Amino acid sequence: MPCLRAARRVTLPESGAKASPSGEAAHFRALESLYRSAPINRLFRSELIIPEEGRSIIQFDVDETQFHAAGAVHGTVYFKMLDDAAFYAANSLVSDRFLLTTSFNLLFTRPIAPGRIRAEGRWISGRRRVYVAEASLIDADGEEVGRGTGTFMRSQFPLSSLPGYAA
């Protein structure tokens, strides 16, 4: 008796319908939403992207409003963007709890000029209570202008309880 080919039926989504991400992708999008919702980020023109587990990218703009008296970007900008990039790289591995920074070491490589900067975060180690991640700041010319390494620990705050994450 010959084998019959199974008929394939595909139901196409309605036009204009947008599929909701699920699982890991949903977690990444929720973390990106959490980043956008943080009040501190109203002070920075920046965007977080989590392309995969253990990685994050923050694109942001710097200008003279972020300079110190000597005419270069203030160190708070280095710290904030490096800490955020490392933090979100680490929190991409944790889907139930908000992580907290417990320590962060920062290296200023060179001054940042006005323009577009990219912070790239990478998870290094840890999968239970403490996580270690690093981040680099890359300027518009592709040069590293700063680097940092942080340790992060699980907090008592469920991610699902945070309004920005739940959105």
C-alpha positions in Angstrom: 0.0 0.0 0.0 1.5 3.3 -1.0 2.1 6.0 1.6 0.0 9.1 1.3 1.5 12.4 1.9 0.1 14.2 4.9 -1.7 17.4 4.0 -0.2 20.5 5.5 -2.5 23.2 6.7 -1.3 26.5 7.7 -3.4 29.2 9.2 -2.0 32.6 8.3 -2.3 35.4 10.8 -4.9 38.1 10.1 -3.5 40.9 8.1 -2.2 43.6 10.5 -2.1 41.1 13.4 1.2 41.1 15.4 2.3 38.0 17.1 3.2 38.4 20.8 6.6 37.2 21.7 6.7 34.3 24.2 9.2 32.7 26.5 12.7 34.1 26.3 11.8 36.8 23.7 8.9 38.0 25.9 11.3 38.3 28.8 13.7 40.3 26.7 11.0 42.7 25.5 9.6 43.1 29.0 13.1 44.1 30.3 13.4 46.6 27.4 10.0 48.0 28.5 11.3 48.1 32.1 14.3 50.1 31.0 12.1 52.6 29.1 9.8 53.0 32.2 12.5 53.9 34.7 12.2 57.6 35.6 16.0 58.1 35.4 15.9 57.3 31.7 13.9 60.4 31.1 17.2 62.2 31.5 19.0 60.2 28.8 18.1 59.8 25.1 18.7 56.0 25.1 17.4 52.7 23.9 18.0 49.2 25.2 18.0 46.1 23.0 18.5 42.6 24.3 19.5 40.5 21.3 20.1 37.3 23.1 20.6 35.8 26.6 23.5 37.3 28.4 23.9 40.3 26.0 22.5 43.8 26.0 23.1 46.9 23.9 22.2 50.5 24.9 22.4 53.2 22.2 22.5 56.7 23.6 23.4 60.3 22.7 25.7 62.6 24.6 25.9 66.4 24.3 27.3 69.4 26.1 24.5 69.2 28.7 26.3 66.2 30.2 29.7 67.8 30.4 31.7 68.7 33.5 33.4 72.0 33.9 36.5 71.0 31.9 34.3 70.3 28.8 34.1 66.5 28.6 31.3 64.0 29.5 30.9 63.6 33.3 31.7 60.2 34.8 28.1 59.7 35.9 27.2 59.0 32.2 30.0 56.4 32.0 28.8 54.7 35.1 25.1 54.8 34.3 25.4 53.3 30.9 28.0 50.7 31.8 26.1 49.6 34.9 22.8 49.4 32.9 24.3 47.5 30.0 26.0 44.9 32.4 22.9 44.8 34.6 20.5 44.0 31.7 22.9 41.4 30.3 22.8 39.7 33.7 19.1 40.1 34.2 18.4 38.6 30.8 19.3 35.3 32.5 16.8 35.8 35.4 13.1 35.8 34.5 11.6 36.0 38.0 13.6 38.6 40.1 15.0 42.0 39.6 18.7 42.1 40.1 20.6 44.7 42.2 24.1 46.0 41.6 26.3 45.1 44.6 29.6 46.4 43.2 30.9 48.0 40.0 34.4 48.7 38.9 34.9 51.4 36.2 37.8 52.2 33.8 37.8 55.5 32.0 39.7 54.8 28.8 39.3 58.1 27.0 37.0 61.2 27.0 33.6 60.9 25.3 32.9 63.4 22.6 29.3 64.5 21.7 27.5 62.0 19.6 26.1 58.5 19.5 27.6 56.0 22.0 26.9 52.3 22.4 27.2 50.4 25.6 27.6 46.6 25.1 26.9 44.4 28.1 28.0 40.7 28.4 27.2 38.2 31.2 30.4 36.5 32.4 29.4 34.1 35.2 26.9 33.1 37.8 23.5 31.5 37.5 22.1 31.3 41.0 22.4 34.2 43.4 25.3 36.3 42.2 25.9 37.3 38.6 29.0 38.9 37.1 28.8 41.0 33.9 30.9 43.4 32.0 30.3 46.3 29.7 32.1 48.5 27.2 31.4 51.9 25.9 32.1 52.3 22.2 32.1 55.8 20.5 30.9 56.7 17.0 34.4 55.9 15.6 34.3 52.4 17.0 36.8 53.1 19.8 36.4 51.9 23.3 36.0 54.9 25.7 35.2 53.0 28.9 34.8 49.6 30.5 33.3 48.2 33.6 32.6 45.0 35.5 29.8 44.5 38.0 28.4 42.0 40.4 24.6 41.7 40.7 22.4 39.7 43.1 18.8 38.6 43.1 16.6 40.9 45.0 13.3 40.4 46.8 11.4 42.2 44.0 9.6 40.0 41.5 10.0 41.3 38.0 6.3 40.7 37.5 5.5 43.2 40.2 7.3 46.1 38.4 4.9 48.2 36.3 7.4 48.7 33.5 8.0 44.9 33.2 4.4 44.0 33.3 3.6 46.4 30.5 
